[in-house]
């Protein structure tokens, strides 16, 4: 007879550490600004609105390439599926 496994306690995320080690890097700030600009471009064309559940997808996966041919409006769920897979073990390098 199989016994059910006990659920493991989820580790709390350390958002401060995450920001300091990844999101605060200049390259990531530039990428985030470019993604925000892409959304603004599509909003000015009337293709997306606030809280519509849509994402702006970069076809070549480069967030800095905001050419009209590279941008596509997709549902949030399908855009999340298109993202590159990450390993389950996150490795942060100390710089």
N, C-alpha and C positions, 0 to 999 in steps of 0.2 A: 504494500500500500504506500502510495506516495504522500508525503506530507507537504503542505504548502510552505514555501519559503517565507520567512519573515521579511517584511519590507525594510530595506536599509534606510537609515536616516539620510535625508538629502543634505548635502553640504551647502552651507549658506555661501552665496556669492559675495566676494569682497569687491564691491563696485569701485571703491577708492583705488585699490591695487590695480584693477582692470583698467581704469582710466589712466593711471600713472604710467603703466607699462605698455599700453597699446593706443588708446584713444587720444592721448595727449601728444603723440608724436606728430611732428610737422607734416609728414606725408599723409597721415590719416586725417588730419584736419583739412588738408587740401582736397583729399578724396571726398570727404563728407560735404565740403562746400560745393564741389562739382556735382555731387548727387542732388543736393538741394537746388542748385541752379538748373539741373535737368528737369526737375519737377516744376520749377517756375516757368521754364520754357513751354512745357506741355500745358500748364495752367493758362498761360497767356494765349495759347491756341484754342483753348476751350475743351481740351481732350480729357482733363482731369479736374476734379474739384476736391475741396476739403472733405474728409471723412467719406469718400466714395468707395473705399476698399480696393482701390487700384494702385498699382505701383508703376513706376517708370523703369523699364528694363533697358539696360545697355546691351545691345546684341553682341558686342565684342568683349564684354565683361570688363571693359576699361572705363571706370567712372569719370575719367577726365575727358573722354571723347564725347562731347555733347553735340555732335553733328546731327542734323535731323534724320539722316539715313540710319543712324545708329540707335536712335531712341524708339521705343515701342511701349505702348500702354498694355499692361497685363493685369490679371487679377493677382492679389497679394499671394495667394496660395501657390499659383503656378510659378510666380517669380521666385519664391523661396525654394521651389523644387529645382530650378535652373542653376542655382548657385553652386560653385565648386564644393565638393565634399571635403570636410575637414576631418582629421583624425580625432578619435575620442580623447586622446591625450594631448592637451595643449602644452606646448613648451614655450616658455617665455625666456628670452635671453636677456641677461643683465648687460646693459650698455654703459 
